[in-house]
Amino acid sequence: MKNIKSVLFLGFFLSTLVGCGESADSRYDSGYSDGYAVGYNTTCKHGGNLIEGDWDDKDYSRGYSDGRDSGAADCRAKSKD
């Protein structure tokens, strides 16, 4: 009986652990944040950036591209003020 409980607990634990991966939205958001910082800081000529750079993840890469464009646009808009 104790072995059955252990096996059930281990099965539950492993199935829960497998479901803990990051979602596509989360990966996009991470890429967007990195891209925004790079776009803004590069356009405004601020210092360097440390980014994740997970280029193999399509959601991260798409978010990075969108964020870079938004960051650069916000820098240009702010410099007009």
N, C-alpha and C positions, 0 to 999 in steps of 0.2 A: 504494500500500500504506500509506503514511504517513497519507493522508487517511482511509482506512478505520479505522485504529486511532484516529485523532482522533474520528471520528464515533462509534465504539463507546464510547470513553471518555466522551464528552459524554453519550451516551444513558444509560450506567450512572450517571454522576454525577447527572443530572437525575432519574432514577427513584429513586435513593436519597434525594435531597433532598425529593421529593414525599412520601415515606413518613415524614418526620420530624415530622409534625403531632402535636399533643398528643392523647392518648386521652381518651375520655369519663371514665374513672376519674381521670385526672390533672386534668381540669377540675373534677370534683366535689371532689377533695381540695383544690384551690386555693380553691374557693368555701367549703368547710367550714372551712378554716383562717381565712379572712377573717371568716366569719360567727361562728366561735367567739370570736375576739378581740373583735369588736364586741359580741356578747352578754355576754361576761364583763365587759369593761371598762365597758359602759354600765350593767349591773346593779350592779356594784360601785362605780360612780361614779369610774372612773379616767379618764385623759386620752383624747384622740381617737385615731383609728386611720386609717392610710393603707391603703386596700384597692384591689384591682384594679377591682372593680365592673363586670365583664363581664356585664351583665344580659341581653344578647342570646343568651348561651350558656345553654341550658336546663340543662346539667349543672352549670355553675358556680352558677347561681341556685338549683338544688335543694340543692346542697352548702352554699351560704351559709345558706339557711333552716334546714337541719338543724343546722349548726354554731352558728348564733345561738341556737337553742333549747338546745343542749347547753351552750354557754358560760354562758348565763344560769342554767341549772339548777345548774351547778357552782359558780357564784358564790354562789347562795342556799345551797347545801349547805355551802360553806366558812364562810359567815358564821354558820351554826348551831353550828359547832364551838367 
